[in-house]
Amino acid sequence: MSILRHTPLALLLSAALAAPAAAEGTVPKGVDLTLDFVGNVASNPVGGVEQGTEGSYWIMAQSKFDLDELFGVHNTDVDAQWAWFAGRNLAREKIGNSISAQQTWRPVAGGRLTRLTVRHRFDNGLSITAGRAPVNSYFNNSVLNCVFMSNAMCLTPYGAITDLGITAFPNSSWAGILRYDVNDRWYVQGGAFDYNNELNKAGKNGLDFSVGEGTGTITAYEAGYQTSFANDRLPRTYRLGMYRNTDGGKSSYFDANGNSAALTGKPTAMQEGARAGWYAMADQTVWRGEGKRNLALFARAYVNTGNEAPVDQFAAVGFVKTGTFAGRDQDTLAMFVSNTHFSDEQIAFLRDRRVRNGGSGAPNADEIIAELSYGWAVHKGIRLMPNLQYVINPDPIYAPTRTTDIPDALIVGLRVDVHFAQLFGW
């Protein structure tokens, strides 16, 4: 029992038991508290290198402090966020591919400070955010991305993180973001983020605040138009943006001598220049019924425009139907189909690695993933999301000894979301 008391799940259960008391307590005005649990379980009864089941989860705690309400500091707030990760990855462990079917899995387990920022909003629509932050919490983001369990969509559409090494939740780095809201619909924003992969390693926990030790700087820019149910009968969001990383990254194919790294067994070589990529996204509500019952269509696109990187392009389309059967206004039915097109050098590397292990031929350059999910609002603050995913042409990036193509995989998944603030009315 002494060990159980210190596990993250036990801490979560303790927090849940204490939550009603917190809700009835004296949380000061100007303090917004969040505690979320998200769990993913995925199984591949068909396809992959082998069949099996894996689970992963995270716990996220967040506190937002409105310094205007608390101390009279005009239009200023502090955002602190922490998360704990645990579990195993079905894609890596059983299927062999690199695109996770579980958006809760992260390569480094344990706790991490994911955000610590101060934001000041000027009266003219300008705002400045500074502190420790991940890029994907501010750029290329949509609430529709995480109506799914696959990491091809949630949290950020696939491609940019792999290619550019953008700091992505739960990893964070020193950051500064400037945003200008032209009005309640149009905005532009730009940000600069320190790029330091050492911060993402085990044992760092997001608490290494060193300065000037990164290998590059990531800049991101975005222009957007967005509406909501408050100002538009058919809300829509359109965003166009780009990333640039002054760290040139590694070749997907060549070693330092210009030979095939897969054949020589040597590390791939560092590249001069910069990594860069553009993205576009669109969310468009096309039908609205009573209340917030609606049907929204969406599309996502990413293209690599800088140094060679594993992914050349990514594209996805789908829909989200909010309000399904009679009396189920909060339920969702959603589906997406995506295509990840890998670069020629990445495919050549996988081909040569296969040859080195006694195989022949190359894997397909296009990995197609589809997901169909149903979000069941069991209770206020509790949502279950059974889902089916299908992976065509799984990449063999995590099946290093594979000598033939990996069979297409059918994945049966279940996602569980518990939002304690909603559950207990904080």
Secondary structure, 3 states (H helix, E strand, C coil): CCCHHHCHHHHHHHHHHHHHHHHHCCCCCCEEEEEEEEEEEEEEEECCCCCCEEEEEEEEEEEEEEHHHHHCCCCEEEEEEEEEEEECCHHHHHHCCCCCCCCCCCCCCEEEEEEEEEEEECCCCEEEEEEEECHHHCCCCCCCCCCCCCCCCCCCCCCHHHHHCCCCCCCCEEEEEEEEECCCCEEEEEEEEEECHHHHCCCCCCCCCCCCCCCEEEEEEEEEEECCCCCCCCCEEEEEEEEEECCCCEEEEEECCCCEHHHHCCCEEECCCCEEEEEEEEEEEEEECCCCCEEEEEEEEEEECCCCCCEEEEEEEEEEEECCCCCCCCCEEEEEEEEEEECHHHHHHHHHHHHHCCCCCCCCCEEEEEEEEEEEEEECCEEEEEEEEEEECCCCCCCCCCCCCCCCEEEEEEEEEEEHHHHCCC
